[in-house]
Amino acid sequence: MAEKENSSKDSASVPNPSQIKGLHNLKPAKGSTHRRKRVGRGEGSGMGKTSGRGQKGYGARSGSKRRARFEGGQNPIQTRLRKLRGPHMKKSMPFEKFRTATQPVNVEDLEARFDAGAEVTPDSLKAAGLATRRDVPVKVLARGDISKALTVHAHGFSAGAREKIEAAGGTVQLISD
C-alpha cells in the first residue's frame, strides 16, 4: 500500500509532457494568423476578376506604386499644413522676437586681456576686442581658469564663472538694463 501512495505522489509532481511549454509546442495565439489571400483564382475564391484591385484607375494597372503618403490625388498633408520655420515666409512665426541674444565672454579671455585689480565693464571689453556688438548684453562664461582678482560688470554670469571669479578674489556685479 505504501508503494502505491509513493508512486501516485511522484506522478502528480511530474507534469504531462504535452502540458510543458517549449519550442517544440509553441503556436500563435488564436485569431492572430490569417489564411493567405489567393488572388486571381476565379470568382469563387472571393478575389477573382479584378484580384482586389478594383475597377480601372492607376491602382488597377500593372507597375502602379502606391506611395505611403499618397492621399488619392487630394492636396497632401505636407502641402496643406503651414510651414512655420524660416524668416523668408510671411506665414512663418517671428522667432527673433523671442530669442535672447547675449555675447559670450569666457573667463580665460579675461585672464589673458586684463591686469590684476582691473575693472571690467562692457566698454573695456569692447576696447579689448571681446564684446564688440553694440546693444547686445554680455554674459561671462566659465571656460578656462582665472588667477587675477578682477571686478567684473556684466549683464549675466554662469554659475561656474561666478565661482571662479570669486575664488580668485574678484567681485561680480550684475548690470540691469
N, C-alpha and C positions, 0 to 999 in steps of 0.2 A: 504494500500500500504506500509505503514511504517513497518507493521508486516512482510510482505514478504521480505523486504530488510534485516531486522534483522535476520530472520531465515536463509537466504542464507549466511550471513556473519558467523553465528555460525557453519553452516555445512561445510563451507570452511576451518575453522580453525581446525576442528577435523579431523584427518586423518582416512582413511578407516581402519578397524581392520585387513584386510588382508595385508596391507602395513606395519604394525608395526613389527619391528624386536623384537623377543623374543625367549625364549627357546622353545616355542610351535611350531614355524615355521622355525627353523634353519635346513638347509640341506647342505651337502658338495658341494663344487664348481663343476661346470660342468666339466666332464672329469677326475676328481680326483679319482673316485671309479671305480672298475672293477668287472665284474662278477666272481664268484668263479670258479676256474678250476676244472671240474669234470672229474677225470681220471678214466680210466678203464670202460667206459660206451659205448664201441663199436666204430667201425670205423667212424661212422657219427659224433661223438662228437668232432673229431679232436684230441682226446687224447686216442685213442683206442690202441689195440695190446700191445705196449711196455709201455704205460702210461707215456710217456715223459722221459723214462729212456734210450732211445737209444738202440742200438743192443749190447748185450753181455757186457763183461767187468765188472770191480769192481763195478761201479756205478749202474749197472743193477741188481746186486744181492741183496737179502734181507739182511738187517743188515749192509749195507755199510754206513760208516760215512764219509762225506766229511769234512776234516779239513779246517779251514779258510785260512791257509797259504799253502795249497797243490797246487802244480803247474803242475799237470798231470804227475808226475814222473820225470820231468826235475830237474836239480840241483836247489834247492830253493834259494831264495834271501838271506836268512840268512847265507847260506854257500858260496854263490858267493861273497859276499862283504868282504872287508878286515876288520880285527879286529884291531883297532888302539891302544887300551889301553893295558898296561901291559909291564913290562920290559923284559919278557922272550921270546918274539917273535921277529924274525928278521924283520918282516914286521911292527912292531909297531913303532910309532913315538918316538924319544928320548926326552921325556918331561923334563928330568932332565937338559938339556942344557938351557932351557928357564925359569926354576923355580928360583925365587930369594929366597935364604935362609938367614935368619937372626936369631940371638939368642935373644930372648926377655928377657929384664930385667925390672922389674917393679919398680916404684918409691918407693913403700913400702919396697922393698928389700934394696934399697939404704939407706932409713931411718934407717932400722934395723942394717945394717952392717958397716956403715961409721960414723965417728965423724964429728961434725960441722967444716967447713972450710977445709975439706979434698979434695984432688984432685982425682977424679975418672977417671981411664983410663981402657982400656981393660985388661992390665996386673994386675991392682989392683982388677978388677972384678974377674979375674981368681984366684987370691990369696984368695979372699973372697969366692970362690966356686960358683960364679954366672954364668959367661960366660966361660965355660970350653972347648968348641970346638975350635980347632986351625983353623986359616984362615977362620973363618966364621964371618961376620960383626955383630956388636952388635947394637940392636935397643932398646931404652929406651921407655917403655910404661907407661901409666898414671894410672894404678890401684893402689889404696891406696893414702895416703897423706904423705907430707913431710914438716918438720918444720925446718930443718937444711939448712944452706947456704953451698952448695957444688958446686965445679967446675967440671962439668961432660963432659968428652970427649967420644964421641961415633960416630958410623957410621950413625946413624939415630935416630930421635926423633919423637914421635907422637905429634900432636898439643897440646893435653892435658898435656902431660908430660912436654913439653917446658914451658907452662904456670905455672904449679905447681912449677917447679924448680925455675923459675924467680920470682914468687910470694914469695917464701921462702927466697929470697935474693941471690940465687945462679946464676951461669952462665952456659950457654950451648955452647959447641964448637963442630962443626962437624969435623969429621976426614974424609978426602977424600983419597981414595986409588988409 
